[in-house]
Amino acid sequence: MIRSLVLAALALLVCAAAIPARAQDTLSRELIDACVGCRLPHDLHGRDLHGLRFVGTDLRDVDFSHANLSGAQFTGANLDGTRFDDADLRNARFVGVRLGRASFARANTDGVSFVGAKVTQAALDGTLGRVIIRNCTGCALQGLDLHGADLRGIKVVGANLSDANFAGARLNDAQLIGVRAHDADFSRADLHGANLFGASLRGTKLAGAAIGDAVLCSEARDYYPSGTTEHRTICADLRGVDLRGLDFRAARWCSNDDEARPRTCRTVTRQELIDIAHADLTGAQAPA
């Protein structure tokens, strides 16, 4: 009942031309922030909605073009067909949202992050894919096609990138930590400086890729109630990957970076690649 009243008031407010714009924005902000699981009006373009929380909100086909959504948080929202064209989305956060056919054309997405976002393969066009993959944790991005894209410095943790196409992409200094990228295509990709710690790359295509000084192995620490700490090495899983012609001589093993001890790196060893990364180095240029 309360949600229905809030929604009705918001719909009337959006349509009320006699109310000053600033007063409309203030009341709209208060009503939206108070409503959980609401279906909002379709036309919210140009509104000042910065810092608001959209929780469980049905935002299908809503027009947020030119709106100020900086610092806003979308949690469990349905964003199928939502328009964010030319919107200010700086430092906005999208958690557990559904993104189908959403549009971010010309939006300011500096600092935007996605956690657990679900995107249908048909909706993963170049623009939407580029926005999501800049900072994404635990996202479902199977089949993403960003071949030839400039993806330097992206941060992707624990995401599903299986069957994705990054052929010829620039992935310098990318963080691809713990991703699942089975049967993905990284052929001719530039991976200099990329961090592939814990990535599962089974069946991935790497023909012609530049490995350079990519981090393929890293230190993991297990802490026990007794106060003891066990150090072990975890590497990218390279099972079933054709590595012929690739150069691993500069690939790195790096320690964890923490306050007690700065990060240190060294060249990964041939034995680590074979025993831990399960790499078949036949025809590859391998380290000692």
Secondary structure, DSSP 8 states (H G I E B T S, - for coil): -HHHHHHHHHHHHHH-TTS-HHHHHHHHHHHHHH-BS-B--SB-TT-B-TT-EEES-B-TT-B-TT-B-TT-EEES-B-TT-B-TT-B-TT-EEES-EESS-B-TT-B-TT-EEES-EE-GGG--HHHHHHHHTEEES-B-TT-B-TT-B-TT-EEES-B-TT-B-TT-B-TT-EEET-B-TT-B-TT-B-TT-B-TT-B-TT-B-TT-B-TT-EEEEEEEEE-TTS-EEEEEEE-B-TT---TT-B-TT-EEE----SSS---EEE--HHHHHHTS----TTSB---
